[in-house]
Amino acid sequence: MKLPVLLFALVALSACGFEPLHGRSYQERTITGELAAIKVDTPSGILGELLRAEIEDGVNPEYQNVQPRYRLQVELTEQDVPLFINIDGTANRGEIRYLSNYTLVRLSDNTILNQGKISRVSSYNSSQTADYAAFVSKEDAKKRAILELAQDYKLRLANLSARINE
């Protein structure tokens, strides 16, 4: 009794045009479509370049040579917040907070298609006796936060693909 109802529900769902966002055909059509034509502008510096490269890899993983039709302007603000302050004023743990404002513009007529904010927090441990380990921990937290931020951009742009295609 349950099997016919389930089959009917699946047929009805596919008939309405539903496609999961993470489905293969949706990803292929979207990525090979307008998302590959997005030029990403990020702040200069190592982290800005990493963010740009990761966003571009996310929206154009096949590295198609496409004429840019859109520009994603990304601003990045970093804040280092010490946590668990010791009596002597040193911190054993901290957070790196990134706030990223973005604007997506169509280049043909300079129309703003979307703008907003994305934020990401990454934590790290620090040691007062091991300077190099504290440095590596902090740099790793920065890199992890930037990679997660780039993933957020990829998902945001995939969700905006319907608006981009209009």
Secondary structure, DSSP 8 states (H G I E B T S, - for coil): -HHHHHHHHHHHHHHTT---TT-HHHHHHHHHTGGGGEEEE--SSHHHHHHHHHHHHHH-TT-------EEEEEEEEEEEEEEEE-TTS-EEEEEEEEEEEEEEEETTTTEEEEEEEEEEEEEEE--SS-HHHHHHHHHHHHHHHHHHHHHHHHHHHHHTHHHHH-
